């Protein structure tokens, strides 16, 4: 058995792609537009998970966009997605500069949480061992829920 992907329903595909690709830095690896089913599937991978053929060596995220409008609630019910990053402080700083709210700052140098436009919680984990505590992150309070 192999884990293939995690599916997240999104309300606005353009807004979600801006978040996942433009701000989080994921890469689109495949797209399916299904006219009969009236949906689009976009598969995204972390850049470090791609091989030379732009295929993911690891599980991917599947964004499901239903063309007929639906209201999705309770993104937190989903749980969360998790990504390891090379430098959690630099990554969070880049996100803040892009307008992303850091709901649980990386006070410990190891973990932070953000949320997508559809309220999906995303955990960011420092690769290898935690970084030494650093301001302004060490004293930054939580914002909202994650």
C-alpha positions in Angstrom: 0.0 0.0 0.0 1.2 3.5 -0.8 -0.2 6.8 0.4 -1.0 8.8 -2.8 -2.6 12.1 -1.9 -4.8 14.2 0.5 -7.8 15.8 -1.1 -9.0 19.2 -0.1 -12.2 20.8 -1.5 -11.7 24.5 -2.4 -14.3 27.2 -3.0 -12.2 29.4 -5.2 -9.6 27.7 -7.4 -7.6 30.8 -8.3 -7.4 32.0 -4.7 -6.3 28.5 -3.6 -3.7 28.2 -6.3 -2.3 31.7 -5.3 -2.0 30.4 -1.7 -0.7 26.9 -2.3 1.6 27.8 -5.3 2.2 31.5 -5.0 2.7 31.8 -1.3 3.4 28.3 0.0 5.6 27.4 -2.9 4.0 24.1 -4.1 4.2 23.0 -7.7 1.4 21.9 -9.9 2.1 18.4 -11.2 -1.1 17.4 -12.9 -4.6 18.8 -13.7 -7.8 17.1 -14.7 -10.9 19.1 -15.9 -13.9 16.8 -15.9 -16.8 18.5 -17.8 -19.2 15.6 -17.3 -18.6 15.7 -13.5 -18.3 19.5 -13.5 -15.1 19.5 -11.4 -11.4 20.3 -11.7 -8.6 18.4 -9.8 -5.2 20.0 -9.4 -2.4 17.9 -7.9 0.4 19.8 -6.1 3.7 18.6 -4.8 6.5 20.1 -2.7 9.4 21.2 -4.9 11.8 18.9 -3.0 9.6 15.9 -3.7 9.9 16.2 -7.5 12.0 14.0 -9.7 13.5 15.1 -13.0 10.3 14.4 -14.9 8.2 16.7 -12.6 6.6 13.7 -10.9 6.3 13.5 -7.2 8.3 10.9 -5.2 6.0 11.5 -2.3 2.2 11.9 -1.7 0.6 15.0 -3.1 -2.2 17.4 -2.3 -5.3 17.2 -4.6 -7.3 20.4 -4.7 -10.9 19.6 -5.8 -12.8 22.4 -7.3 -16.5 21.7 -8.0 -17.8 24.0 -10.7 -21.2 24.3 -9.1 -20.9 26.5 -6.0 -21.0 24.8 -2.6 -20.4 26.1 0.8 -17.7 24.2 2.7 -17.5 24.7 6.5 -15.4 23.3 9.3 -12.0 23.1 7.5 -10.5 22.3 10.9 -12.6 19.0 10.9 -10.1 17.8 8.3 -7.1 17.9 10.6 -4.1 19.4 8.9 -1.5 19.1 6.2 2.1 19.0 7.2 5.3 20.1 5.4 8.9 20.1 6.6 10.8 23.3 5.7 14.5 24.2 5.6 14.3 27.3 7.8 11.0 27.8 9.7 11.8 31.4 10.6 12.6 32.4 7.0 9.6 30.5 5.6 7.2 32.1 8.1 8.7 35.5 7.4 8.1 35.0 3.7 4.5 34.0 4.4 3.9 37.1 6.6 5.3 39.3 3.9 2.8 37.7 1.4 -0.1 38.5 3.8 -0.5 35.1 5.4 -1.4 35.0 9.1 0.7 32.8 11.3 -1.9 31.3 13.6 0.6 29.5 15.8 4.0 31.1 15.5 7.2 29.0 15.6 8.1 30.1 19.1 10.0 26.8 19.7 11.9 26.9 16.4 10.2 23.7 15.4 6.6 24.1 14.5 4.1 26.7 13.2 0.5 26.6 11.9 -1.2 28.6 9.2 -4.5 28.2 7.5 -5.5 28.2 3.8 -8.2 30.4 2.3 -10.6 27.5 2.9 -9.5 27.2 6.6 -7.5 24.1 6.2 -4.8 23.9 8.9 -1.2 23.5 7.7 1.6 22.6 10.0 5.1 23.7 9.2 7.9 21.7 10.8 11.6 22.6 10.9 13.7 19.9 9.1 16.1 18.1 11.3 16.4 19.6 14.8 14.6 22.8 16.1 16.3 26.1 15.5 17.3 28.2 18.6 14.4 30.5 19.8 14.4 33.8 18.0 12.5 37.0 18.2 10.0 38.2 17.1 8.7 34.6 17.0 9.6 33.5 20.5 7.2 36.0 22.1 4.5 36.2 19.4 1.0 35.1 20.6 -1.3 32.7 18.8 -3.9 34.3 16.4 -7.2 32.6 15.8 -7.4 28.8 15.6 -5.4 26.3 13.7 
